[in-house]
Amino acid sequence: MRRPSRFTVVPVALALGLASCSFPSDTTHREAAGVSQAAEAALASAEGKIFSKGPHGENPAPPSSADLTPDEVARVKAKGATAAIVMHYAGNDWAIAQIDGLKNEFGRLGIQVVAVTDANFQPDRQVSNLETVMAKKPAIIVSIPTDPVATADAYKAAARAGARLVFMDQPPSGMTPGRDYVSVVSADNYGNGVVSAHLMAKALGGKGKIGVIYHEADFFVTRQRYEGFRTTIKQNYPGISIVETRGIAGPDFAGDAQNVASAMLSKHADLAGIWAVWDVPAEGVMAAARAVGRLDLAIATEDLGKIAAIALARDQLVIGLGAQVPFDQGVTEARLAAKALLGEKTPPYVALSALPVTHDNVLQAWARVYHQEPPAFLKDSYRNGPG
């Protein structure tokens, strides 16, 4: 399955803008052999493993549990069902890939997507979006709540009206799988935090002071990332000290992270690295580091967005990240919804394993994450390297 390449137009201009700036190389990472080998071994042992539990403590089911037989596909197509996609935010690469995975698989299953909405991280807007969508009477709603408490009543109303609900990452408060909703599909977010911790430790040689920027919100999966990173550093790398931890609430996550990172770098002149909870805050950390000439700063994060991918390709600032596979998550969500249409039992929680991404495998990782060839701007960044 190959996504439309529509979002390569804007990034080309973005990449050209980055390429026109001359940044010194920041490849002086401090790898100590023993720690590097230990981190590599930990990453290898984590491959394909799921560390997360579900929002209600459920054991994770694999994405293969959503597979459909040819007979099931035919029966779903015969229903002529409709679906709506109700996003918390639809403006980043993760959301675009998730939506594309959903649309691709719904199309294969003969399910018409009648609405795609964007709440821009505003719970009130998402509640309004849900009410508008329900006027279309979709058989399926796939969504991710902006706030699990503030949006709960609207989702409960949709469930009472007969919509089959499949959630990305987390369900609203007070809703029960199998009764109020079909399933939750998520990346292994705790595992993504674990992966990024090992990558940070490898880059720092197991020594140094770091800062942590987390998501200051009641968001199950971003809490998992933070806990996975923090716990792994503390338990496995005693030579690394987390000297400052700060939260950001958004919606200007890049700007907020830049301000926080600037303050950290000013306060701690010997800060060796900063972890950011996903790639958009990491963009702010990159901007803060460049502003003060700290191109030796090691930045670890989650999610393979365009800017983080360029930084990895150029071997600048971002030393590694744990990637989700949002296109595959969308496919899995669509299949679970289809099973629910057929009245079949579905697992309450499905998770997809973390993908470690570094400079060495960023092009291959892009193809896996987005189901398309790496765009020209990323290939050029990789070939040209720092400079």
Secondary structure as GFF3:
##gff-version 3
##sequence-region A 1 387
A	DSSP	three_ten_helix	6	8	.	.	.	ID=ss1
A	DSSP	alpha_helix	9	19	.	.	.	ID=ss2
A	DSSP	alpha_helix	33	46	.	.	.	ID=ss3
A	DSSP	three_ten_helix	63	66	.	.	.	ID=ss4
A	DSSP	alpha_helix	70	79	.	.	.	ID=ss5
A	DSSP	beta_strand	82	87	.	.	.	ID=ss6
A	DSSP	alpha_helix	93	108	.	.	.	ID=ss7
A	DSSP	beta_strand	112	118	.	.	.	ID=ss8
A	DSSP	alpha_helix	123	134	.	.	.	ID=ss9
A	DSSP	beta_strand	140	143	.	.	.	ID=ss10
A	DSSP	alpha_helix	152	160	.	.	.	ID=ss11
A	DSSP	beta_strand	164	168	.	.	.	ID=ss12
A	DSSP	beta_strand	183	187	.	.	.	ID=ss13
A	DSSP	alpha_helix	189	204	.	.	.	ID=ss14
A	DSSP	beta_strand	208	215	.	.	.	ID=ss15
A	DSSP	alpha_helix	220	236	.	.	.	ID=ss16
A	DSSP	beta_strand	240	248	.	.	.	ID=ss17
A	DSSP	alpha_helix	253	267	.	.	.	ID=ss18
A	DSSP	beta_strand	271	276	.	.	.	ID=ss19
A	DSSP	alpha_helix	279	291	.	.	.	ID=ss20
A	DSSP	beta_strand	298	302	.	.	.	ID=ss21
A	DSSP	alpha_helix	306	314	.	.	.	ID=ss22
A	DSSP	beta_strand	318	323	.	.	.	ID=ss23
A	DSSP	alpha_helix	326	341	.	.	.	ID=ss24
A	DSSP	beta_strand	349	352	.	.	.	ID=ss25
A	DSSP	beta_strand	355	357	.	.	.	ID=ss26
A	DSSP	alpha_helix	362	370	.	.	.	ID=ss27
A	DSSP	alpha_helix	376	384	.	.	.	ID=ss28
###
